[in-house]
Amino acid sequence: MSDDSAQQQGAEGRISAHIAHNARVWNYWLGGKDHYEVDEQVGDMVTSMYPSIGEVARADRAFLGRAVTYLAGEAGIRQYLDIGTGLPTVENTHEVAQRIAPDSRVVYVDNDPIVLTHARALLTSSTQGATSYVDADAHDPRAIVAAASETLDFDRPVAIMLLGILNFVLDTDKATAIVRELVEAIPSGSYVVLTHPTLELGGEGNEEAMKFWNENATPPITARTGAEVKAFLDGLEILEPGLVSCARWRTEGTEEGPLVAQFGVVARKP
């Protein structure tokens, strides 16, 4: 058996079809097909409690596209470390980046077993660039950087993508330490792109939905205030328009969606 086959079988053995999982439920909200009945049930219940959750998912994906478009274009970034990849959908980081700059190199990181089984769908690249996948936990940034260094050159600017991942690190001090260790590994001129759910921005109704989620799905999630999210980026230069609803970040020339309770921000390491 090849190493890839053994890894895939091991991942499939860790998949539970009886407990809703974030990657699959998120896929369901985005209109994908990679989910189980339990994911639909929990997804529908969360939607009944917090009707705008589908808009949050779509706004988060659209924010990714705008952020990477800026980074690959105006900022000239050619390397991306996408942590908490989730299931492949449309307009993944490498697709957006390589459409603008075919020589872009992208490393996806996730430790979700069902994401691992779909890794081959992400392992596509332009001939000039590169795309790879790392099976690692966001709680271990040192291991992530070590594995990603096989594809990325950490002596050159890197954009670290942290979309909807720090909300699964329940301890804020730990989440802050993860971001700071990642930032220490990248040189000046690098970027951090981050989204995070909040009970601000009209998201107060999400509190009960998150409680239901934590009792019925995995992994557990937490919301944070704007001040807490901004603190993750201490020492970095936050780009205009600052920390805002991800649906309102640089929407000039695009259709502005409804305000959603999901912060979006892009920051540069000076």
Buried (B, 14 or more C-beta within 10 A) or exposed (E): EEEEEEBBEEBEEEBEEEBBBBBBBBBBBBEBEBBBEBBBBBBEBBBEBBEBBBBBBBBBBBBBBBBBBBBBEEBEBBBBBBBBBBBBBEBBBBBBBBBBBEEBBBBBBBBBBBBBBBBEBBBEBBEEBBBBBBBBEBBBBEEBBBBBBEBBEBEBBBBBBBBBBBBBBEEBEEBBBBBBBBBEBBEEBBBBBBBBBBBBBBBEBBEEBBEBBBEBBBBEBBBBEBEBBBBBBEEBEBBEEBBBBBBBBBBEEEEEBEBBBBBBBBBBBE
